[in-house]
Amino acid sequence: MRSLYSTLSGRTILVIDDSAAVRTAFDVLLSIHGAQVVGADSPAAGLAVLREANIDLVIQDMNFRREATSGEEGVALFRGLRELVPDVPIILLTAWTRLETAVDLVRAGASDYIAKPWDDSRLLTTVRNLLDLRSARAEADEIRQERREVRRALGERFDLRGIVYESDSMHTLVAMATQVAHADVPVLITGPNGAGKEVLADIVQANSTVRERAYLKVNLGALPNELIEAELFGTEAGAFTGARARIGRFEAADGGTLFLDELGNLTGSGQAKLLRVLQTGEFERLGSNTTRKTRVRVIAATNANLRLAIREGRFREDLFYRLNVIELEVPPLHERRADVVPLARHFLQPGYDLTPEAEHALTRYGWPGNVRELQNAIRRACLLSADRAIGPAALNLPAESAAAPEPDLDRSVIEQALTRANGIVAHAARDLGLSRQALYRRMEKLGLKTA
C-alpha cells in the first residue's frame, strides 16, 4: 500500500469554504502530507479556480451564508463543479445540512461526505482512497486505450468476423486463432455451449490459406447416430434401402475447410473413419469399396470433456491427439464479464439502449447459457420493453442464478465496481458477488491499491 505522503505529494486539492479558519485547517493538515491546498471562500471563487487550475480533488462546504442551513448553495455548487470536472472526486462538508441532502448528492456522483467537525484520520483516509482510486482509473483508462489500439490493429490485419469482446482472455484467444489460421493443421475448439466456439472457427477459416474455397459445417449433435457417417463420408447407391449415391461432407469440402461441431457425439465407428481420413486423406462412401481421396482442413468443436471421455473409453486417444494439434479453449461468459455489456449493446435493436442499472444487472448475472443466453435475453427485452431505455425489469433475469461462481474478474470490471462503490471495498465486493477477502485478493493480484 502506498504511503499517505506518496499519495498526496504533488496533488492539488481545492477547498471551497467561506470560513478562513476551515481553509487554514485543511491547508495545514493536507500540506504536511505533501499536498498543495488552494482555498476559495465562495462558490464563484471555487468555480473560477477550477477553470484555471488542474485540481485533483475538491472539498466543498454545503452552506456559504451565516444564516443558511438548507444546503441549497452546496447543491448548486456541486452541480457546477460536475459540469466543469466530471471526473474529479468531490467531498462534501456538512454541518447544519440535512444528511439526506448529502446522501442524495453522493448518489448523484459525489465521492463522500464528512460532517463538521471532522476527524482528521478519517478525512485523510478518505482523501487517500479517492486519490488512489482516481490514479487507478487513469491508469486503467490508459490501459484500455492501449488495448483498444491493439484490438484495432488486429482487426486491420485480420478478418475477425465482427466478433465483439473487451476482455483480455478473449483477445488472447482471438489473436491465437489468427496466428494458427495459416497453418494447415487441425484445430480443436473447446468450451461450453453458447460461448462462441463457432465464431472462433469462422475466424480461423476466414484467415486461412483456403479461405476462398469450400467451408462446410456439420453439427453432429443434430444428427441421429446412424446418419452421421453417411453425412460425413457419403453413400453409394443401394447402401440403404432406396438409397441413392450422394457425396459426403469430406468429399464436398475437398481443398477447403470442414467444421465439425459437437464432436463428442461422433460414434466409435465414425471416430475410426475420421482418424483414417485425417491421417491418410482416404475414405470410402458407405456401401462402396472404392477408396477416395480428399484434402480437408478440419476444425472441430466440443463442449464435452474429451480427456474424461478417453479415460472412460468413449473417445479414441489417438483421434484426440490428431485433432488437438492446436486447442483453443473458449471461457464461459461469467469468466469474462468485461465482454457482457459490449455484447449486450451489440445485440440491441436499433433505437434501444440499456440503463446503467440494467448494465449492472447484466454484469452481476451468472449467464449459465453464455453468449447465446445473453443474446436471447436482449432480444426478448427489446420485444417486451415498454420503453426504449431497457431497465433491469425488462431483462427478467432469474433471481436464483443472479450470483455467478467466483471468477477471475478483469481489472476493468473490478475498477468499475469500485467506482460505483466510491472506493468502499465491502460495497464493491457485494456488488460483484464476492466476499470482501476474495475481492482484496483480486485487487492485490492486479496491483489495485486499498486503503
C-alpha positions as CSV (number, residue, x, y, z in Angstrom):
1,M,0.0,0.0,0.0
2,R,1.3,3.4,-0.9
3,S,2.1,5.8,2.0
4,L,-0.1,8.8,2.7
5,Y,2.7,11.1,1.6
6,S,3.4,9.4,-1.7
7,T,-0.3,9.6,-2.5
8,L,-0.8,13.2,-1.6
9,S,2.6,14.5,-2.8
10,G,2.3,16.7,-5.8
11,R,-1.6,16.7,-5.7
12,T,-3.6,19.9,-5.7
13,I,-6.7,20.0,-3.5
14,L,-9.2,22.8,-3.7
15,V,-11.1,23.7,-0.5
16,I,-14.2,25.8,-1.0
17,D,-15.5,27.2,2.3
18,D,-16.4,30.7,3.5
19,S,-14.6,30.1,6.8
20,A,-10.9,31.2,6.7
21,A,-10.3,29.0,9.8
22,V,-11.6,25.9,8.0
23,R,-9.5,26.7,4.9
24,T,-6.4,27.1,7.1
25,A,-7.1,23.9,9.0
26,F,-7.2,21.9,5.7
27,D,-4.1,23.7,4.4
28,V,-2.1,22.7,7.5
29,L,-3.5,19.1,7.7
30,L,-3.0,18.3,4.0
31,S,0.1,20.2,3.2
32,I,2.2,18.5,5.8
33,H,1.5,15.3,3.9
34,G,2.7,16.7,0.6
35,A,-0.5,18.2,-1.0
36,Q,-0.8,21.7,-2.3
37,V,-4.0,23.3,-1.0
38,V,-5.9,26.1,-2.8
39,G,-8.6,27.9,-0.9
40,A,-11.7,29.6,-2.2
41,D,-14.2,31.5,0.0
42,S,-17.3,31.2,-2.2
43,P,-18.8,29.0,-4.9
44,A,-18.0,31.6,-7.6
45,A,-14.4,31.7,-6.5
46,G,-14.1,28.0,-6.4
47,L,-15.5,27.6,-9.9
48,A,-13.1,30.3,-11.1
49,V,-10.1,28.3,-9.7
50,L,-11.3,25.1,-11.4
51,R,-11.4,26.9,-14.8
52,E,-7.8,28.0,-14.4
53,A,-6.0,25.2,-12.4
54,N,-5.5,21.5,-12.6
55,I,-7.3,20.2,-9.5
56,D,-7.1,16.6,-8.3
57,L,-9.7,16.7,-5.5
58,V,-12.3,19.2,-4.2
59,I,-13.6,19.6,-0.6
60,Q,-16.7,21.8,-0.6
61,D,-18.9,23.3,2.1
62,M,-22.7,23.0,1.7
63,N,-23.6,26.4,3.2
64,F,-21.9,29.8,2.5
65,R,-24.1,32.3,4.3
66,R,-24.1,32.5,8.0
67,E,-27.9,32.1,8.2
68,A,-28.0,29.3,5.5
69,T,-28.6,25.7,6.7
70,S,-30.6,24.1,3.8
71,G,-27.6,23.1,1.7
72,E,-29.1,24.6,-1.5
73,E,-25.9,26.6,-2.2
74,G,-23.9,23.4,-1.8
75,V,-26.2,21.5,-4.2
76,A,-25.8,24.3,-6.8
77,L,-22.1,24.4,-6.4
78,F,-21.8,20.6,-6.7
79,R,-23.7,20.7,-10.0
80,G,-21.5,23.5,-11.3
81,L,-18.4,21.5,-10.3
82,R,-19.6,18.4,-12.0
83,E,-20.2,20.3,-15.2
84,L,-16.6,21.6,-15.2
85,V,-14.8,18.5,-13.9
86,P,-17.0,15.3,-14.3
87,D,-14.2,13.0,-13.1
88,V,-12.6,14.9,-10.1
89,P,-13.5,13.5,-6.7
90,I,-15.7,15.8,-4.6
91,I,-16.0,15.5,-0.8
92,L,-19.0,17.3,0.8
93,L,-18.6,19.1,4.2
94,T,-21.9,19.0,6.2
95,A,-22.7,20.8,9.4
96,W,-26.3,22.0,9.5
97,T,-27.3,20.5,6.2
98,R,-29.8,17.6,6.3
99,L,-28.0,14.3,5.9
100,E,-30.4,13.2,3.3
101,T,-29.2,16.1,1.0
102,A,-25.6,14.9,1.2
103,V,-26.7,11.3,0.6
104,D,-28.6,12.3,-2.5
105,L,-25.5,14.1,-3.8
106,V,-23.4,11.0,-3.2
107,R,-25.9,9.1,-5.3
108,A,-25.6,11.8,-8.0
109,G,-21.8,11.4,-8.1
110,A,-20.2,13.0,-5.0
111,S,-17.4,10.9,-3.7
112,D,-18.2,11.1,0.1
113,Y,-19.5,13.4,2.8
114,I,-17.9,14.3,6.1
115,A,-19.5,16.1,9.0
116,K,-18.1,19.2,10.7
117,P,-16.2,19.0,13.0
118,W,-14.3,16.3,11.1
119,D,-12.0,13.5,12.3
120,D,-8.5,14.2,10.8
121,S,-7.7,10.5,10.5
122,R,-10.9,9.6,8.7
123,L,-10.6,12.6,6.4
124,L,-7.0,11.7,5.4
125,T,-8.0,8.1,4.8
126,T,-10.9,9.3,2.5
127,V,-8.7,11.6,0.6
128,R,-6.0,9.0,0.1
129,N,-8.6,6.4,-1.1
130,L,-10.1,8.8,-3.6
131,L,-6.8,9.9,-5.0
132,D,-5.5,6.4,-5.3
133,L,-8.8,5.4,-7.0
134,R,-8.5,8.3,-9.4
135,S,-4.9,7.2,-10.2
136,A,-6.1,3.7,-10.8
137,R,-8.9,4.9,-13.1
138,A,-6.4,7.0,-15.1
139,E,-4.1,4.0,-15.4
140,A,-7.0,1.8,-16.3
141,D,-8.2,4.3,-19.0
142,E,-4.7,4.3,-20.4
143,I,-4.5,0.5,-20.4
144,R,-8.0,0.3,-22.0
145,Q,-6.9,2.7,-24.7
146,E,-3.8,0.7,-25.4
147,R,-5.9,-2.4,-25.6
148,R,-8.3,-0.8,-28.0
149,E,-5.4,0.1,-30.2
150,V,-4.1,-3.4,-30.1
151,R,-7.6,-4.8,-31.0
152,R,-7.9,-2.2,-33.7
153,A,-4.6,-3.2,-35.2
154,L,-5.5,-6.9,-35.0
155,G,-8.8,-6.1,-36.8
156,E,-7.0,-4.2,-39.5
157,R,-4.6,-7.2,-40.2
158,F,-7.2,-10.0,-40.0
159,D,-10.8,-10.7,-40.7
160,L,-12.3,-11.0,-37.2
161,R,-15.8,-11.8,-38.5
162,G,-17.4,-9.0,-36.4
163,I,-16.6,-10.6,-33.1
164,V,-17.3,-8.4,-30.1
165,Y,-15.2,-8.5,-26.9
166,E,-13.3,-6.4,-24.4
167,S,-11.7,-9.0,-22.1
168,D,-8.0,-9.9,-22.1
169,S,-8.8,-13.6,-22.2
170,M,-10.8,-13.3,-25.5
171,H,-8.2,-11.0,-27.1
172,T,-5.5,-13.6,-26.4
173,L,-7.8,-16.3,-27.9
174,V,-8.7,-14.3,-31.0
175,A,-5.1,-13.4,-31.6
176,M,-4.1,-17.1,-31.3
177,A,-6.9,-18.0,-33.8
178,T,-5.5,-15.6,-36.3
179,Q,-1.9,-17.0,-35.8
180,V,-2.9,-20.6,-36.3
181,A,-5.2,-19.9,-39.3
182,H,-2.4,-20.1,-41.8
183,A,-1.1,-23.4,-40.5
184,D,-2.6,-26.4,-42.4
185,V,-3.3,-28.4,-39.2
186,P,-6.4,-29.4,-37.4
187,V,-7.8,-27.1,-34.7
188,L,-9.8,-28.2,-31.7
189,I,-12.1,-25.6,-30.1
190,T,-13.4,-26.4,-26.6
191,G,-15.8,-24.6,-24.3
192,P,-19.3,-24.6,-23.0
193,N,-22.4,-24.4,-25.2
194,G,-23.2,-20.9,-26.4
195,A,-19.8,-19.4,-25.6
196,G,-18.8,-18.6,-29.2
197,K,-16.9,-21.6,-30.5
198,E,-18.4,-21.4,-34.0
199,V,-17.4,-17.7,-34.3
200,L,-13.8,-18.6,-33.4
201,A,-13.9,-21.4,-36.1
202,D,-15.1,-18.8,-38.6
203,I,-12.1,-16.6,-37.7
204,V,-9.7,-19.4,-38.3
205,Q,-11.3,-20.2,-41.6
206,A,-11.6,-16.6,-42.8
207,N,-7.8,-16.1,-42.3
208,S,-6.6,-19.4,-43.6
209,T,-4.9,-20.1,-47.0
210,V,-8.0,-21.9,-48.2
211,R,-10.5,-19.2,-47.2
212,E,-11.8,-18.8,-50.8
213,R,-12.5,-22.5,-51.0
214,A,-15.3,-24.6,-49.6
215,Y,-16.2,-24.1,-46.0
216,L,-18.8,-26.6,-44.8
217,K,-20.3,-27.1,-41.3
218,V,-21.8,-30.2,-39.7
219,N,-23.5,-30.2,-36.3
220,L,-23.0,-33.8,-35.3
221,G,-25.3,-33.3,-32.3
222,A,-28.2,-32.6,-34.6
223,L,-27.9,-35.9,-36.5
224,P,-29.1,-39.3,-35.5
225,N,-26.1,-41.6,-34.8
226,E,-27.0,-43.9,-37.7
227,L,-26.8,-40.9,-40.2
228,I,-23.6,-39.3,-39.0
229,E,-21.2,-41.4,-41.1
230,A,-23.4,-41.1,-44.2
231,E,-23.4,-37.3,-43.7
232,L,-19.6,-37.2,-43.4
233,F,-18.5,-39.8,-45.9
234,G,-21.4,-40.1,-48.3
235,T,-23.3,-43.2,-49.6
236,E,-23.2,-45.4,-52.6
237,A,-26.4,-46.3,-54.4
238,G,-28.1,-49.2,-52.6
239,A,-26.1,-48.8,-49.4
240,F,-29.5,-48.5,-47.7
241,T,-32.9,-49.4,-48.9
242,G,-33.8,-47.0,-51.6
243,A,-30.6,-45.0,-51.1
244,R,-29.1,-43.1,-53.9
245,A,-25.4,-42.2,-54.4
246,R,-24.5,-38.9,-52.7
247,I,-21.3,-37.3,-51.7
248,G,-20.4,-36.6,-48.1
249,R,-19.1,-33.5,-46.5
250,F,-15.5,-34.6,-46.7
251,E,-15.8,-35.1,-50.4
252,A,-17.7,-31.8,-50.9
253,A,-15.1,-29.9,-48.8
254,D,-12.1,-31.2,-50.7
255,G,-9.4,-28.5,-50.8
256,G,-11.3,-26.4,-48.2
257,T,-12.4,-26.5,-44.6
258,L,-14.8,-28.7,-42.7
259,F,-16.2,-27.6,-39.3
260,L,-17.4,-30.5,-37.1
261,D,-19.5,-29.1,-34.3
262,E,-20.3,-31.2,-31.2
263,L,-17.5,-33.7,-31.9
264,G,-18.2,-35.6,-28.7
265,N,-21.3,-37.1,-30.4
266,L,-19.3,-39.0,-33.0
267,T,-19.8,-42.8,-32.8
268,G,-16.9,-45.2,-32.3
269,S,-17.1,-46.3,-36.0
270,G,-17.2,-42.7,-37.1
271,Q,-14.2,-41.9,-34.9
272,A,-12.2,-44.6,-36.6
273,K,-13.1,-43.3,-40.1
274,L,-12.3,-39.7,-39.1
275,L,-8.9,-40.8,-37.8
276,R,-8.2,-42.5,-41.0
277,V,-9.2,-39.5,-43.2
278,L,-7.1,-37.2,-41.1
279,Q,-4.0,-39.5,-41.3
280,T,-4.2,-40.5,-45.0
281,G,-6.9,-38.4,-46.6
282,E,-8.6,-41.7,-47.6
283,F,-12.2,-42.9,-47.1
284,E,-15.0,-44.9,-48.7
285,R,-18.6,-44.0,-49.1
286,L,-21.0,-46.2,-47.2
287,G,-21.8,-49.3,-49.3
288,S,-18.7,-48.8,-51.5
289,N,-15.3,-50.5,-51.8
290,T,-13.8,-47.6,-53.8
291,T,-11.3,-45.7,-51.9
292,R,-11.5,-41.9,-52.5
293,K,-9.0,-39.2,-51.6
294,T,-9.7,-35.8,-50.1
295,R,-7.6,-33.0,-48.6
296,V,-9.6,-31.1,-45.9
297,R,-8.6,-28.8,-43.1
298,V,-10.7,-29.9,-40.1
299,I,-11.8,-27.6,-37.3
300,A,-13.6,-29.5,-34.6
301,A,-15.6,-28.1,-31.6
302,T,-17.0,-29.7,-28.5
303,N,-18.4,-28.9,-25.1
304,A,-17.5,-32.4,-23.9
305,N,-14.5,-33.2,-21.7
306,L,-12.7,-35.4,-24.2
307,R,-9.9,-36.3,-21.7
308,L,-12.5,-37.7,-19.4
309,A,-14.2,-39.5,-22.4
310,I,-10.8,-41.1,-23.2
311,R,-10.4,-42.4,-19.7
312,E,-14.0,-43.8,-19.8
313,G,-13.3,-45.4,-23.2
314,R,-15.8,-43.3,-25.1
315,F,-13.3,-41.4,-27.2
316,R,-10.2,-42.5,-29.1
317,E,-7.0,-41.1,-27.6
318,D,-5.2,-41.3,-31.0
319,L,-8.0,-39.3,-32.6
320,F,-7.9,-36.7,-29.8
321,Y,-4.2,-36.1,-30.3
322,R,-4.6,-36.0,-34.1
323,L,-7.3,-33.3,-33.7
324,N,-5.6,-31.5,-30.8
325,V,-2.6,-30.1,-32.7
326,I,-3.9,-26.6,-31.7
327,E,-6.5,-26.3,-28.9
328,L,-8.5,-23.0,-28.5
329,E,-10.4,-23.0,-25.2
330,V,-13.3,-20.5,-25.1
331,P,-14.0,-19.5,-21.4
332,P,-17.6,-19.2,-20.2
333,L,-19.1,-15.8,-20.2
334,H,-19.1,-15.5,-16.4
335,E,-15.2,-15.6,-16.5
336,R,-15.0,-12.7,-18.9
337,R,-17.5,-10.3,-17.5
338,A,-15.9,-7.4,-19.4
339,D,-17.5,-8.8,-22.5
340,V,-21.1,-8.8,-21.2
341,V,-22.1,-5.2,-21.7
342,P,-20.3,-4.7,-25.1
343,L,-22.1,-7.9,-26.3
344,A,-25.4,-6.8,-24.9
345,R,-25.1,-3.4,-26.6
346,H,-24.2,-5.2,-29.8
347,F,-27.4,-7.3,-29.6
348,L,-29.7,-4.4,-29.0
349,Q,-32.2,-3.5,-31.8
350,P,-31.7,0.0,-33.3
351,G,-33.1,2.7,-31.2
352,Y,-32.9,0.8,-27.9
353,D,-30.4,1.5,-25.1
354,L,-29.6,0.0,-21.7
355,T,-29.9,1.9,-18.5
356,P,-26.9,1.9,-16.1
357,E,-29.0,-0.3,-13.7
358,A,-29.6,-2.8,-16.5
359,E,-25.9,-2.9,-17.3
360,H,-25.2,-3.5,-13.6
361,A,-27.7,-6.4,-13.5
362,L,-26.2,-7.9,-16.7
363,T,-22.7,-7.8,-15.2
364,R,-23.8,-9.5,-12.0
365,Y,-25.8,-12.3,-13.6
366,G,-24.1,-15.7,-13.9
367,W,-25.0,-16.4,-17.6
368,P,-25.1,-20.2,-17.5
369,G,-26.2,-20.2,-21.1
370,N,-23.3,-17.9,-22.0
371,V,-23.4,-15.6,-25.1
372,R,-26.4,-17.4,-26.6
373,E,-28.5,-16.7,-23.4
374,L,-27.4,-13.1,-23.3
375,Q,-28.4,-12.6,-26.9
376,N,-31.8,-14.1,-26.3
377,A,-32.3,-12.0,-23.1
378,I,-31.6,-8.8,-25.0
379,R,-33.8,-9.7,-28.0
380,R,-36.6,-10.6,-25.6
381,A,-36.2,-7.3,-23.7
382,C,-36.3,-5.3,-26.9
383,L,-39.6,-7.0,-27.9
384,L,-41.3,-6.7,-24.5
385,S,-40.0,-3.5,-23.1
386,A,-42.5,-0.6,-22.9
387,D,-39.6,1.8,-23.1
388,R,-36.7,2.1,-25.4
389,A,-34.5,2.6,-22.4
390,I,-34.3,-1.0,-21.2
391,G,-34.2,-1.4,-17.4
392,P,-33.5,-4.4,-15.2
393,A,-37.1,-5.4,-15.0
394,A,-37.3,-5.8,-18.8
395,L,-34.4,-8.2,-18.7
396,N,-36.3,-10.6,-16.5
397,L,-33.2,-12.3,-15.2
398,P,-33.7,-15.4,-12.9
399,A,-33.0,-14.2,-9.4
400,E,-31.9,-17.7,-8.2
401,S,-29.0,-17.6,-10.6
402,A,-28.0,-14.0,-10.2
403,A,-24.7,-14.6,-8.5
404,A,-22.1,-16.3,-10.6
405,P,-19.3,-18.5,-9.4
406,E,-16.3,-16.5,-8.2
407,P,-14.5,-15.8,-11.5
408,D,-11.1,-14.3,-12.3
409,L,-12.5,-10.8,-12.9
410,D,-10.9,-8.5,-15.4
411,R,-9.3,-5.4,-14.0
412,S,-11.8,-3.1,-15.7
413,V,-14.8,-4.9,-14.1
414,I,-13.3,-4.5,-10.6
415,E,-12.4,-0.9,-11.2
416,Q,-16.0,-0.2,-12.4
417,A,-17.4,-1.8,-9.2
418,L,-15.0,0.2,-7.0
419,T,-16.1,3.4,-8.8
420,R,-19.8,2.6,-8.2
421,A,-19.0,1.9,-4.6
422,N,-16.9,5.1,-4.2
423,G,-13.9,3.1,-3.3
424,I,-15.6,1.2,-0.5
425,V,-14.3,-2.4,-0.9
426,A,-17.1,-4.0,1.1
427,H,-19.7,-2.4,-1.1
428,A,-17.8,-3.3,-4.3
429,A,-17.4,-6.9,-3.2
430,R,-21.2,-7.2,-2.6
431,D,-21.8,-5.6,-6.0
432,L,-19.6,-8.3,-7.6
433,G,-21.0,-11.2,-5.6
434,L,-17.7,-11.8,-3.9
435,S,-16.6,-11.9,-0.3
436,R,-14.6,-8.9,0.8
437,Q,-11.5,-11.1,1.3
438,A,-11.9,-12.5,-2.2
439,L,-12.0,-9.0,-3.7
440,Y,-9.0,-8.0,-1.7
441,R,-7.1,-11.0,-3.1
442,R,-8.0,-10.0,-6.7
443,M,-7.1,-6.3,-6.1
444,E,-3.7,-7.4,-4.7
445,K,-3.1,-9.6,-7.7
446,L,-4.0,-6.8,-10.1
447,G,-2.0,-4.2,-8.2
448,L,-5.1,-2.1,-7.3
449,K,-4.5,-0.1,-4.2
450,T,-6.5,-0.3,-1.0
451,A,-6.7,2.0,2.0
